[in-house]
Amino acid sequence: MADYEMVIGLEVHVELDTRSKIFCACPTSFAAEPNTQCCPVCMGLPGSLPVLNRRVVELAVSAGLATNCEIARFSRLDRKHYFYPDLPKAYQISQFDLPLCAHGFVQTGEKRVGITRIHIEEDAGKLVHTPSGETLIDFNRCGVPLIEIVSEPDMRSAREAREYLSALRAILVAAGVSQCRMEEGSMRCDVNISVRFPGQELGVRTEIKNLNSFANVERAIEAEYARQSAVLRAGGTVEQETRRFDPESGQTFPMRRKENADDYRYFPDPDLPPLALSEAWIEARRAALGELPDARRERLESAYGFEAREASALAAAPTLCARFEAAWQRTPSRGALKRLVVSRLARDPEDIAPAAEALASLAEMLAAGTLSAGGAAKALEAHLESGESAQAAVKRLNLAQISGREALLPIAQAVLAENGALAASYRAGRVNALKGLMGAVMAKTHGRAEPRMAEALLRELLGQACPREPD
């Protein structure tokens, strides 16, 4: 029997990088004390009136331009009605049939994923479930400005969905739209998925709500694909419903039946005027866009000689990229600098960047052989945690590499004396024994021995330059 094909579309909610909420002056800072960032407007108290935050429109248009969308010259805000404890007005101000942005795309390698629409809306509050079974409500998040980015159902695998999310996140961060910190909830994803045989009509879709990591998006898609496929193979029918993903069990579970637009009773918000944007205003937003990841990646490849994968990773970390370019101007040890930055990205792809001075200083120590790659990584972490200079971190943590012959010779002699069996094995022609001796040198020096000098000394003391394994 042929495998079913999965059809995936994503709805991504992104908190905009504003200092105040969408319709009032309350702050948007993360992790404030519960219910301390609220006012009559975001609590929906009678008589309070919303006023649209201009910065929200600017950032939403920037998101649309960065994702190749058409920007609506005329749009409006609508009320979306539903009852839930974290929505004090019993409606959400959003956009329905006249969104701000539409008909765009995001390119991920050879794959182009269409963007159906981007619209602005307000966030709801947050429910907190206690161990004793109570449910508390924190209204701080009410009125935090969001954009919802709705993709076309163009993705056919969990990997394609993750690649799209990664590319979208890099674009939004580069454009200054959002920090997109999934661990703080400033980027959340809903997955719409159906299955079918290739070439057939779309199947019944389910929606998996509020996925907060790329890994969980992949796992939820795979789990729901397996569930729907099993239902159909057993002769059943897939219900149109909203589901949740449980990371511990790796399964999806039903939450409620899937609503349609009619269920929300959309109508234009009478308290907010329509949005009318001029061509000149839109072009000013386009001119204000920073360098986007695709252009930055191409420049990193051509100007600095990065491999395509390395350039893509660095392009997605704009702060680290800027610090790298500043360090490039400060040091002649540019090969070592590139290796240091690539290593940093491999260890932590988040855009948390050391100072340019620290990068340049560590690159010079690497090039001079006075610091190992592992030592440089430890020094960078210490610099980021404490703010101390790279040189101070190297000194405090005793990370400087032991590279001189006079310093390494007695260590090599001691290792050979303590590991007579390995030394005899090497002299008998077993080349791999040298790895064990090198490991002993590294253990004795806490990883600080310069590898090439240490190996050369071991070979010299063993009296064999390059033995061969016996036939």
N, C-alpha and C positions, 0 to 999 in steps of 0.2 A: 504494500500500500504506500502511495506517495505521501511524503511529509506535507503537513500544512505549512503555509507561508504566514508569517506574522506581519501585520500591518500596524505601524506605530505612529502616533502623533503625540506631541508633547505640549502641555500648557505650563509655561514657566512664569512664576510670580517673582518679581524682583523689587526689593525695596530701593527707592531712589535715594541718592546721597544728598539729602537736604537736611538743614538744621531744624526745620520746623515742619509740622504736619501739613497735610494737603489742604485743609479747609480752616485751620486755626493756627495760633502762634505757639502751641504747645511744643516742647522739644521732642526730638526723636531718638535721644541717646539710648544705647542698649544697656540692659541690666540695671536700670534704675529701680528703686524700691517700688513694689507694686502699688498701682493706683496713685502715683505722685505726679504723673504727667498727663493730667486730664483736665478738661474744662467743660462748660455747658455745651459747646459745639460738638466736640468729639464724643460726649456722653449722650447726645441727642436730647437734651432737656428742652421743654417747650419754650418757644420764643427765641431760641438761639438760631442764628443764620450763618451759613457757610460762606467763606470768601476764598476763591481759588488761589493757591500759591503759584505765582508766576514761574518760579524755579522748577516746579513740577512739569509744566508744559515744556520748558526749555530742555530738560533732561529727557523727557519722553520723545521729543522730536529728534534729539541727538541719537537716541537709541534707534529710531526709525531710519534716520539717514545712514547710520553705521551698518544697518542690516539691509540696505538697498531698498527700503520701502518708499512707496509714494506717500507724501504728506498731505493730509486733507486740509484744504483751505478753509473748510467749514466743518465743524463737528460739534457735538453737544454731550452733556452729561445726563445720565438717566438714573432712575431709582430701580434697584433690583430687590424685590421683596422676598424675604424668607425669614423664618423665626428660628433663632438659635440663641442660647444664653449669652454668648460673647458679642452679640450684635445689638446694642441697646436701642437703636432707632427702629429695629425690625425691618430695616432696608439698608442696602449698601449703595453708596453713590459710585456708579461705574459708567461704562459706555456700552450701548447696545448696537444699533444699526448704523451709527455714524462714528466709527473709531477714528482716532487721531492718525494712525499709520496703517497701511495695508499693502499687500502684494510685494513682499520683499523676499530675500533669500539669504541663507548662510552657506558658504562653501566650505566643505571639509574634505580636503584632498580632491579626489575625483567625484565626490558626492555633493550634489546641491540639494539642500533641504529648503523647501518653500516656507515663507512666513505668511500666514493668512492675514493676521492683523496684530497690531499692538495697541492696547488701550490703557487709559489711566483709571485708577480706582483707589478707594481707601481700604486699608486693612481692617480686620476685625480684632477683637480682643483675644486673650489667651486663656484657655481653661487649664487649670492645674489640679490634677487628681492626687489626693493624699492617700497614704497607706491605710488610713482608717475608713476610707470609702467616701470621704467628702469630696466635693468638687468646688474649687475656688476660682474666682474670675479676676484676672488682672486686665484692666481696661487701658493700660498704658499704650498698647499697640493700636487701639482704635484710632483711625484717622491717619496712621502712618502711610505715606504715599507709595503706591505700587504702580508698576506697569505689568500687564499680563501679555506675554508673548505667545501667540498661538501658532503652532507650526502646521503645515500640511501633513497628511498621513504618508510621508515619503520614506520613512525608515523601515527597514526590513530585518533588523537584528538589534539585539541589545547593545552590541559594540557600536553600531552606527548611531544609536541614541546617545551613548556616552560621548562619542566623538563630537556630535552636534552640540551637546551641552558644554563640553570643554571649549569648543570654538566660540560659542555664544558668550560664555563667561569672559573669555579673553577679550572679545570685542567690547563688551559693556564696561569692563574695567579700564581698558585703554581709552574709551570715549569719555571717561569720567562720570558715567551714568550711575554706577553702584559699586560698592566694595565686593558684592557677590560672595559674602562669607556664609556658606551653607551651614556651618556650625552655629551661627548666630541667627539663622532663619532669614537672612536677607536675600537668599535665593532658594526657592522651593519649587518642586516639580510635581505635576500631576501627569500620569501616563494614561493615554487612551490606546487600547490595544484590541484588535480583533484578529481572527485567524480565518484562512480560506485556502482552497487549492489555488495554485498560481493561475492567473487569468480569469478567475471567477469574480463575481460581484463581492463587494465588501461584506464581511460577516457582522454579526451583532457585537458591538464594542462594549467593553467595560472600562471604567475609569479607576485608577489607583491613586489615592490622594496623598499629598503632603510627604513626598519622599525628600529626604534632607541630605543625601550624599550621592555622588556618582555611582558608588559601589551598590547602594541600595536600589538605585534605578535599574541597574543591570540585573540584579538578583530578582527584583520584583517582576521585570519583564519576562525573564526566563521561567519563573514560577507560574505566572499567569498564562503564558503560552502553553506550558505543560498541562495546566488544569483545563483550559478550554479545549485543547486537542483531545484530552482524555474524555471529556464530556461528549464531544461530537463522535468520537470513535465508538462510544458506548450507545450511540443512537439518541442521545439527549439533545437539548437545546440550550444555548448560552443565553442567560438572562442579561438584559441591559440594566446594569446596576453600578453603584459606587462601592469600591472595595478598599481595604487597607492592607498594607504589607507588614507582617510581623518578622523583624530581622532574626529573632531567636529561632523560630520554627522554619523560616524560609518559605512561608506560605502566605497566600492572600486570603482574606476573610471578608464576607459581605458586611457593608455598613448600612446601606439604604438603597432603595430603588433610584435609578438615574433620572434626574429631573430634565424636563425640556424647557425651552425658553418661555413657553406659555405659562409654566408653573410659577415663574418669577414675576409675572405681571409688570414687565418693564413699562415705564413711561418717562418722558422728559422731566428732569428735576425743575420744578417751578421757581426755586430759589437761586438758580445759577443761570446766567446768560450763556448763549452759545459761544463757541470759540471761533473767531475769524482771524486767520493768519495770513499776512501778506507775503508775496513772493520774496520781497526784500528781507523780511524778517527770517524766513526759512533759509535763505542763502547766507544770511549772517550766521545762523547756527551751523550751517555746513562748513563755513570758513573757520569756525571756532573748534571744529573737531580736531583732536590730536592725531598723531600717526597711528593708524590701525594695524592690527597684528599681521595681516598679509603683507602690507608694505614694509613693515619693520622686519619681518622674516627675510624678505628678498634683500633688504639692505644689509642685514647681518651676514647673509651668505656672501654677497658680492664684496662688501667693504672689509669684512673681518675674517672671511674664510671658514665660517662655521659650516658643518655638515647640516643637511636639511632638517634632520630630527632635532639637533642641538639648537638650531636657529628658531624652530617652531616653539620649543620649550622656553627659550629666552624671550622671544617675542610676546609670549603670554604672561611674562612677569615684567611689566614696564618699569617698576622701580629698580629692580635688580639690573635691568638692561641699561638704565640711565647711569647707575653707579659703575657698571662695567665700562661704559664708554668714557666716563670721567677718569676712571683708573687707567684706561688705555693711554690717555694723554700724559699720565704721570710716571709711567714706568717703561723702561726698555724691555722688560721681561714679559713680552706679550704672549708668547707661547704658554708660559707657566700661568699667566693670568687667565687665558682661555680654559686651560685644564682645571683651574681652581673654580671658575664659574660653572663649568659643566658638571663638576663634582658636586657643587653646592645644589644645583638643580636636581641632580639625581637623588641626593639625600632628602631634599625638601622642596617640592615644586611650588610651594606657596611663595607669594611675592613679598618675602621678608628679606630686606637687603642690608648687607653690611655697608659701612661707609666706604667711599672710594679710596680713602687713604689706607684703610685696613686691607682692602683687596690688593692695592699696589704694593704695600709693604710685604704681605705674605707671598705674593708672586715673586718678588725679588729674593726672598729667603728660599723659596722652592727652587728657583733657578740657580742659586748659589750652592744648593745642596746642604744648607744648614737647617732645613726643615723638611719633614716627610709630608706626603699627601694627607696621611691620617692626622699628623700633628697640626697641619694647616686647618683641617676640618674642626678639630677641637678648639683651636684658637679662634676661629670664626664664631663658634657657638658661644664661647666665653665673651667675646666682644659684643655679640648681640644681646646676651643676658645682662651684662654689667655695664656696657658702654665704655669699658677700658680700651686702650689702644691695642692693636694687634701685637706690637712688640711687648707691651706689658703682660698680655695674656700668655705669650710664649714663655716669658721669663717666670711668671708666677706658677705656671703649670709644669715648668721644667720640660718643655717640649723640644728644645733645640736638638737637632740631630747630631749624633756622635759620628764624625766623618774622618777625623785625622787618623793616620796610621799608628801614631804613638798611643792614642787612646784606645783604639780597637784591637791592637795586637795582643795585649794581655787577656782581653776578653775572649778572643778566638782561641788562644792557648788554653785557657781554663775550660772552654767548652769541649775541646778535643780531649782534654784529660778526663773530663767527667762523662764523656760519651765514647768510650773506647770501642764498643761494639759497632757503632755507626761509622766511626773512623775506619775500622778494619773492613767493614762492608764496602765503603767507598773505594778503599785501596784495592779491593778485590774486583773492582769494575762495576759495582752497582751504583750508577749515577744518581738514582733517586735518594740515596742516603744523604746526599748533600742538602736536600730539602729539610731533613730532620735536624741536621747541624745548624742550618740557617735559622730554623725555628727556635733552637736553643739559644742562639745569639740574640734573637729578637726578644725572647722571654727574659734573658738576663739584663737586657738594656731597656726593658719596657717599651719595645718597639722603636727605640730611638737610633739604632745603628743604621748607618747609611748602607743600603743593601749591596751596592756594587763593590764598595771597598771591603765590606765584611766577607763577601763571597771570594774576592780575590785573595784575601789573607788566608781564608780556609784552604783554598786550592794550593796556595804556596806552602803552607805548613804541612799539608797532606802529601806534597811532593808529586802531584799529578795535575797537570793543567786541564786535561779534558779526557778522562777515561771513557771507555765505551762498554755498553752492556755486552756480556758474553753471548755468543750465538747459541 
